[in-house]
Amino acid sequence: MAGVEKRFGTTRALRGVDLSLRSGQCLGLVGRNGAGKSTLVSILSGLAEPDAGTVRFDGQPAPRVGDIEGWREWIATVFQHSMIVPDLSVAENVFLGNTPRLLSWPRMRRRTREVMREWGLAIAPQTPCRDLSVEQRQVVEIVRALARGARCVILDEPTAALERQAAQRLFERVRQLTDSGVAVLYISHHLEEVFEICQDVVVLRDGEVVATAPTASLSRDDLVAVMVGDVEQTTAAHAPPPAPAGSGPAAGAPARDDSAPRGEVLLAVDGLASDAARGRLSGVSLRVHAGEVVGVTGLLSAGVATLGRAIAGAEGYAAGQVRLHGRPVPPGRRDVAQRAGIGYVPEDRRAEGFVAHLGVAENATMAITGQLSDRFGVLRPGRRTAAAAPVTSRLSLVSSGPGQPAGELSGGNQQKVTVARTLVHRPALIVAITPTRGVDVASKELLLGSLADAAASGRAGVLLCSDELSDLEICDRVIVLVRGEVFTEFSRPPFDRDELIVATEGLTGTTISAVYGSTEHNGAEEAAE
């Protein structure tokens, strides 16, 4: 790319961007939410046309926008949100859009089986994709991209829905690609991933390339400083630099007195059981007190998200009871749970977090419209904007104004809209499921700080369900689920990251060396990594 510019109305999304990607290179692309990464991906995928500048492959002009086949010969994009068709088989998804003129199902299945074997996966070609794990679906997407012979691959937040071990397997596959001469553009908010597999990194800020350097020449702090820039110093009061993992509460979280007595029991969960596909629950019980942040973590299949959704009333459960302030909350009734005082930050913001065509202020205040109406039941836009402004300002939400549709915002700012809707409601209990997924470093601190602030008032409690271990730094206690059951509890911060990782695998410190000592992993440290 050379001198690429792109405008959306008065917004300059890209400003003279230069970017080069070599054969066999894994290039990291990082930047804050709204920096222009998504726009750049759209242009490199042939979905949008730049207003100025050029895109070339091997010195030749890129195909025109709309020439799908022309772009597929050069570049393939694996988007953050799955593009797999669940009701089609693995083979049908692999050859989707690339079906041979002379259709031969045995040949397509045989080729699919060969490619899967090359990736070390025993996935039957005729398996419906709805029956695959998240990791397996992602591999199908990558295989589909490579089956077309593309020489460049864009991976957009590829580990967002993967467990740690699955992410490590993905890294090995990325190395396979670059070793074979494929060029990879790797986009991630997880900077440790960029340092692990990318030779070089490009930093976008406000639509401009502000740094290009070998990853070996930078530290994490260097990279964060370049991403954030001087313009972000105004947010320092809300979001100081993050503390190292395992060193205590996250930046932005109020200091806590461990000797202070806990408040009343806000949430009581007893014997919760569920057969949900996303993760079963087998008799889970827990308590959350007023003024307390309780974390729940575990592998994706451990039932962490199921627990959060069940407590928030977003889905039902087979047995058990959820009580708020001692009063039962019926299962599967999100409306009743909200009226009872349970706020909810969902795992999938696109499906449950906001209404894309409604404005920022309208989304943020949709749970309190009754409070904003006048005595004749009329809801005035000015009151809605005024109610949303304090929270959206505190979260540093970037938009063209309160009326901008939420669907036009970057992913990170859409997440801020989702969290703002919960905070504006001022609930007694906030259930947040992976609230920082897909957001940049500074935004992560603002979001976590806002949840910690809600609990610090002493009136609210927070149940933070996340497999992002850095999220748990704001917690007073952390409960670990293994296969749908409470495995252990960490009762006093700071929490040791390695101990948390070991616990999520269903292991204790006394068994870790026995389990891994005789395997290819050499010792507890490598096993934890």
N, C-alpha and C positions, 0 to 999 in steps of 0.2 A: 504494500500500500504506500502511496506517495501523495502527500498533501491532501488527504481525504477530509472533506467537510460535509457536515450534514446538519440541517436545521429542521426543527419542528415548530412552525409558527415563529415566535420570537426567541425560542430556545435554541442555542447552538450546542447540539449534542456532541459533535466532533469538530475539532478546530485544527486543521492542517496536520492530521495524523500520518506519521511515517512508521511503517512496521515491516520488518523482513523476517521470513521464516525459511530456514534452510532444510534440505533433505537430511533426515536422521536427527533432527534437533527437537527437543521438547522445550518449548518456550512458555514461560509462565506469564499470564496477564492478570494483574491485580489492580485494585482501585476501590474506592468507597462506592456505596450504592449511589447511583446517579452519575457516576464518573463517565459513562459512555460505553461501557463494555457490551451491553446488550445491542446497542446500535451498531457497534463495530462487528459483532457476530452476525447480525442481520445482513450487513453489506458483504461480508466474506462468505456468506451462505447463498448469496444471490437472491435474497428476499427483499432487499432495499437497494436503491440506487443512490450513490453519493451525489451531492450537489456540485462538488468540485473534487479534483484529484483523480488518481487512477489506481486500478487494481490489476496486477499482472501475474501470470503463472509462467514460469520459465521464459520470461521476457515477452510473452504474448499477451495481448489485451484479454481481460476476463470476458466470458460470454455476457451477452446482454441479460438484464434482469428478466426473468420469465423463461429463459432457456434452461429448463430444469436438467435435461440430459447433459447439456454442455457443462454445467456446474458440477454435476455428479461425477464427471470424468476426472475432476481435479480435487474436489474437496467434499468432505462429508462431516456433518455436524451431529453430535450426540447431545441433545438438549437436556437441561436440568430436569425438566418434567417429561416423563416417559412418553414416547411416541409409538409404543408398542400397541398393536390391536389385540386385546386380550382374547377375543373369541376365535382368532386365527391360530394355526399351529406354528411351531417354531420355524419350520421350513417355509411356510407361507409368509411369515414376517421377514425372514431373511431375504427372500426374493421379492418382497413387496415393492412394486414400482420398477422391478428389474426382471420380470418374468421372461424367460426365453420365448422367442417367436414360436418355436415348435415345442409345445408344452410336454414335458416328460416328468411326471411326478416321481418315479423311481430315481431318475437322475438328480432331481432337485433334493430329494431326501438323502441320497448318497453323498452329494456334495456338502450338504449341511452337516451330516454326521462326520465327515472328514475334517471340516473346519472346526467343529466343536471338539473333536479329539485333539487337534493341534493346540487348542486352548486348555486342554486338560479337563474337559467337562464331558460327562456322560449324560447328555440330554438327548432324549429320543426326538427325532425330527417331527414326529406326528403329535408330540405333546402340546395341548392347548397352552398358550402363554399365560392364561389366567392361573394355571397351576404352578407357575414358576416362582421362585423367590425373587426379591428385588435385585439381588446380585445377578441372578441368571438372566433376568429380563434385560439388564444393562448390557451383559455380554452379547445377547441377541442383537441389541441395537448396534453395538460396535461391529459385530460380524456382518450385519447388514450393510454397514458403511463400507467395510473392506471388500465385501463381495462385489461391489461395483467397480473395484479397481482404483478407488480414490488414493491419491498420493499425499493428501493432507487430511488430517482429522482434527476437528475442534471438539474438545471435551469441556462442556459447560457445567461447572459444579458437579463433577461425576460422583463424588463420594457423599453427597448430601443425604442420601437415604441408605448408606451402607454402614454395616458394623465395622469395627476396627480391623478384624481379620480379613473381611471381604475387601476393605480398602487396600490392604497390603497386597492381596492377590491382584487387584486392579493395577497397582503400581508395577508389578511384575509384567503384566500384559502391556502396559505402556512402554516399558523397556524393550519388550519383544518388538513392538511396532517400530521404535526408533532404530533398533539394531538392524531391522530389515530395510531401513531407508525411508520409512514414512515420517513425514513432518507432523508434529503434534503441537497444537496451541492449547494450553491447559489453563483453564480459568477456575480460580478458587478463592474463597475467603479464608481458607485454612492455610495460613502462611507456612506452617511446618510441612505441609504437603509440597508446596512450591520448592522449598529448600531440599526436599528429599529427592524429587525426580526431575526437576527442571535445571537445565544447564545455565539458562539465562532468564531474566525477568524484565518485563516492561510494565511501567507504572502509569496508569491513566489518572488524571485529576482534572475535573471540570472540562472533560472533552479533549484534553491535551496530553501528549506524552511528556511526562516530566522527568523520567529517568529510564535508562536502558543499561543494564549491567549484568555481568556474570553473577549468579547467586552466591558463588564462593567468595565474592568480594564484599558481601553485605551481611550484616547481622539482622536479626528480626527487628530490633529497635530501629535500625537504620531504615528498613523497609517501611515500618509503620510511620516513621517521621516523614518520609517522602509522600506516602499515601495521604496523610492527614493534612500536612502543610500548615503554614502560618495562619491561614484563614480559620483554622479550627481552634485557635487558642481560646476563643470566646466560650467554648464548651468545656473548658478545663474544670469549671466549678461543678459541672454535672458529671464529667467523665475523666478523672485522672488516669495516667497510664496504668494498664492492667498489671496486677501483681503476678509474680511467677506462680505457676501451678503448684498448689499445695502449700502456699505461703500465707493463706488466710483469706478473709473475705475479699470479694472482687472490688475493684475500684468503683467508687460511687456508692457503695453500700455503707450505711451508717455503722459506726462502731457499736459492738454489742457487749454487754456486760454478762459474762457467762454465769455469774453468781446471782443475777437477778431472777426472781421467781417468775415462772411462766404464768401467762394469763389463763383465762377460762378455756375449757375445751370447746373449740368452735366446731370442729369436724370430728365425728366418730364413725369409723368404718369397721364393720364387724362381719367376718366370714364371707367376704365378697367372692363369688364364683361366677365364671363366664367361660363359654366355649367359643369366643370370638376368634375369627380367622387370623386377625392381626396379632394375637397372643392370648393364651388362656390364662385364667385366674383360678386359683385353688385355695379358697378360704383365706383371703387377705384381710388383715385387720390392722388399723393404724389410727393415730390421733394427731390432730393439728390444733395447737393452742393459739389464742389471740396474740398477735405480735410475733409470731414464729414463722420462719421459712423452712419448710420440710422438703427435702429433695427425695425423689424416687428415681432410681437408675437401674440399668440392666441392659442386656442385649435386646435387639429389636424384637425378637420372638419371646421375650421374657414376660410380656404383658404390661409393660410400663404405660404405653399409650392407651391400652384397654382400660387400665385402672383410672387414668385421668378422664377419659371420655365417660366412663360409667359414673364417676362422682359428679361430673358436670351435667349429667342428664342427657348427654349426646347419644348414648346408646344404652340399651337395657342390659340386664344381667340375670343369671339363672337363680342365684341364691344370695343371701346376705342382706345387709341393711346399711344405708347411708343416712346419717343424721347430722343436721346443722342446728346448732343451739339446742340440741336435745330433741328436735322435731324431725320425724322421718321425711326424707325426700324421695318421692316415687321414682322408680327406674324408668329410663328412656323418655323423660319429660323435660326437655331443655327449657321450655317456657316456664314450667313450674320451678325448676331449679334456679332460674334467673330471678324470678320474683322472690324466691326464698333468700336470695343474697349471694348466689354463687356466680362469680364472673368466670369467663372461659376464654383462654387464648388457644385456639385449635392448632393441631399439628399441620394441617393443610390449609394455608391461608386462602389459596385460590378457590377451594371448594367451600369453606365455611367462614373465612375471615372477613370478607368484605363483599359489597355489591359493586361490580366493576363499573357500571355506567352511572353510579351515583357519585356525588362530589365528596371531597375529603371531609368537610364538616358534617354532611348528611350521614356519612358512614360512621363517623366518630360518635354521633349523638343519637343514633337510631334506637338505642336502648332506653333513652330518657325523654323521648318526644313528649310524653304526657306531662312531664315537669316543665317543659318549655312552652306549652300552649297557654294562650290567654284564657280568660273565663268563658269565652265563646267557643273554645276548642280550636282556635286558629293558631297554627304554628308559623311564626314569622322567621324568615331566614336570618335576620340580624341576631336574634336571640340564639339561634343554633350556632352561628359563627362565633359568637361571644363565648358560648359554653365550651366549644371545642378548642378555642385558641390557647388557653393556658397549657393544656396537656400536649397539643401538637407542638407548641413552642418548646416545652421542656424536653420533648423527644427529638428536637431539631429536625422535624419532618420537612422535607424539601418538596415544594409544589409551586405551581404558578399562582395558587390562591385557593381559598376554601371551596371554591366551586369546581376545581379541576377533578374530572372523573378519576377514581382510584385505579381503574384499569390502565391509565396512562402513566402511572408512577413506576419507578424502578421497584424490583422485588423487595429491597430493604425498606423502602418507604411504604410499600403496601403492608409490610409487617408492622411498621409503626402505626399505621391506621388501625390495624387489628388490635394492637395493644392499647391504643388510645381509647377505642370503643369500650374496652373493659374497664380502664381506669376512670373514665368519665362517669361510669355507672356507680362508682364508689361501693363495690361489693364487700360483703363481710369476709368472703373467702375467694381467692383467685386461684383457679386451676390453670396452669400454663404448661403446655406440652411443646417441648423443644422451641421455646420462644425466640431463640437467636439464630435459628437455621437460615442460612442464606443472607446474613447481614455482615457488614464490614466490622472491623475491630472497634472503631469508635462508637458506632451505633449499638454494638453488642453491649458495651459498657453502659450506655444510656438506658437501654431496655432493662438490663438486669438491675441497674440502680433504681429505676422507677418501681420495680417489683419490691425491692428491698425497702424503699421508702414507704410503700403502702403498708408493709408489716411493721415498720418502725413506729408508726403512729400508735401501735398497741391495740387498735380496734380490729384490724384485719389480720387474716392469716394467709399464707401462700403455700400451695402445693405445687412444687416445680418438678415436672416429669420430663427427664431429659437423658439422652445418652451422650450429650456433650459434657464431658467431665468438668470443663472450665466453667460451665454454668453453675455448678454446684458450690462454687466458692462463696456465694452469698447465703448459703444454707446454715441453719443452726444444727440440723440433724440430716443424715442421709440414710435412706432405707434402700437396700439392694434386693431386687427381685431376681430369682433364678427359676426358670420354668414355671412361672405363675405363682410362686410362693415367696414369702419373705425369708430371705436367706440370712441376712445379718443387718445390723444397724450401726452406723458410725454416729456417736452421740455428741462429740465435741470437735469443733473446728480448731485448727486447720486440718483438712483431710488429706491424707497421703494419696497422691494420684496412683502410684503403683499398687497400693493396697486396694483401691477401688477397682482397678482393672482386674486384679486377681479375683476379687469377690464376685464381679459380674460373670466370671467364668465358672462360678460355683466352687471356687477353691479357697483355702485358707492359707495363711502364711506358713503353717507347718506342713502342708501337703504340696505346696508349689514345687519345691525342689525334687520331691519324690516323683511327681508327675512328669516334669520336664527334664529331669536330670539325665535320663537315658535316651532322649530323643535328639533330633537334629538341633533343637533349641538348646543352647548351652547355658543353663542357669536361670535363676529367677528374673534377672534383669532383662534378658532377651525375651523370655516368655511374656513378661509384662508388656514390653514394647510390641 
